[in-house]
């Protein structure tokens, strides 16, 4: 699974890849380490939520993503 914007895809940079990366991102958000980028991250998580890849994530991660995008 790869989740990147068109701009990032053109640059060849992977932004989110797999459940482990999404989990790490969630941990960093929870720790407050990414407060300045929170809006961008939550928007990308919304796109992930709306994608076919969302169903392949573990249930606890899907629930946490849902909580974040509902805020």
C-alpha positions as CSV (number, residue, x, y, z in Angstrom):
1,X,0.0,0.0,0.0
2,X,1.3,3.4,-0.9
3,X,-0.4,6.7,-0.1
4,X,1.2,9.8,-1.6
5,X,0.0,13.0,-3.2
6,X,0.5,13.4,-6.9
7,X,3.3,15.9,-6.2
8,X,5.1,13.5,-4.0
9,X,4.5,10.6,-6.4
10,X,6.2,12.7,-9.1
11,X,9.2,13.2,-6.8
12,X,9.3,9.5,-6.0
13,X,8.8,10.0,-2.3
14,X,6.7,7.5,-0.5
15,X,4.7,9.1,2.4
16,X,2.7,6.3,3.9
17,X,3.5,2.7,3.2
18,X,1.7,-0.1,5.1
19,X,0.2,-0.4,8.5
20,X,3.5,0.0,10.4
21,X,4.1,3.4,8.8
22,X,0.5,4.5,9.6
23,X,0.9,3.2,13.1
24,X,4.1,5.2,13.6
25,X,2.4,8.3,12.2
26,X,-0.4,7.9,14.7
27,X,2.1,7.5,17.6
28,X,3.9,10.7,16.5
29,X,0.6,12.6,16.4
30,X,-0.4,11.3,19.8
31,X,3.0,12.4,21.2
32,X,2.5,15.9,19.8
33,X,5.6,15.6,17.7
34,X,3.8,16.7,14.5
35,X,1.5,19.4,15.7
36,X,2.6,21.9,13.0
37,X,1.7,19.3,10.3
38,X,-1.4,17.9,11.9
39,X,-3.8,19.4,9.4
40,X,-1.9,18.0,6.5
41,X,-1.6,14.6,8.1
42,X,-5.3,14.4,9.1
43,X,-6.3,15.3,5.5
44,X,-4.1,12.4,4.2
45,X,-5.6,10.1,6.7
46,X,-9.0,11.1,5.4
47,X,-7.9,10.1,1.9
48,X,-6.6,6.8,3.2
49,X,-9.9,6.2,5.0
50,X,-11.8,6.7,1.7
51,X,-9.4,4.4,-0.2
52,X,-9.6,0.7,-0.9
53,X,-6.4,0.3,1.2
54,X,-8.2,1.3,4.4
55,X,-9.8,-2.2,4.8
56,X,-6.4,-3.9,4.8
57,X,-5.3,-2.1,8.0
58,X,-5.7,-3.7,11.4
59,X,-9.0,-2.9,13.1
60,X,-7.5,-1.0,16.0
61,X,-5.6,1.3,13.5
62,X,-8.8,1.8,11.5
63,X,-10.7,2.8,14.6
64,X,-7.9,5.3,15.7
65,X,-7.9,6.9,12.2
66,X,-11.6,7.2,12.4
67,X,-11.3,9.0,15.8
68,X,-8.7,11.4,14.4
69,X,-10.6,12.4,11.3
70,X,-13.8,12.8,13.3
71,X,-12.2,15.5,15.5
